[in-house]
Amino acid sequence: MEDQCMVMCGEWVCGNEGKWDFVLDKRQMGRLVPLYEGMGLSELQGNVFREFGVEEDLFVAALSYWPPTSLELATWIRTPPVLLTSNGGIRYFLQHMRVNVAMNLFVGFERRSKQNEDYVDDS
């Protein structure tokens, strides 16, 4: 079964007191992106690139979400945002999204480094 997930563009900022905030990119509106059981990270990132009209060859997409239980019970410390880096992370997010349908994904786009493109191996 395919679900739609709201994705908002911007960046996470951690203040001096350890409080995390997501600062929206005011030039980008949110997008609905298809998400389904078994979807991999690269496919999800590709969908996000297409929806936002961003060139995948020029940028890296950092996908993240805010956990539904944002306070640890024992320490009362706020849980930081979670960066999705694997297919397992997508599965875990989907489990949370099925319980809390109001969960969103967040994306930050960073320009790819040209450092590796300029390297020439003379060996």
WOQUI-V898413 format. One record per backbone hydrogen bond with DSSP energy under -0.5 kcal/mol. NH is the residue of the N-H (numbers start at 1). CO is the residue of the C=O. If there is no record, write none. Layout:
BEGIN
NH&CO / NH&CO
END
This chain:
BEGIN
3&35 / 5&33 / 7&31 / 8&105 / 10&107 / 11&23 / 13&21 / 15&13 / 15&19 / 18&15 / 21&13 / 23&11 / 23&21 / 24&22 / 25&9 / 26&24 / 28&25 / 31&7 / 33&5 / 33&31 / 35&3 / 37&1 / 39&36 / 44&40 / 45&41 / 46&42 / 47&43 / 48&44 / 49&45 / 50&46 / 51&47 / 52&48 / 53&49 / 53&50 / 54&49 / 58&55 / 59&55 / 60&110 / 62&60 / 62&108 / 63&61 / 64&106 / 65&82 / 67&65 / 70&68 / 72&77 / 76&72 / 79&70 / 82&65 / 83&81 / 84&63 / 85&83 / 90&86 / 91&87 / 92&88 / 93&89 / 94&90 / 95&91 / 96&92 / 97&93 / 98&94 / 99&95 / 100&96 / 101&99 / 103&100 / 105&6 / 106&64 / 107&8 / 108&62 / 110&60 / 112&58 / 118&114 / 119&116 / 122&120
END
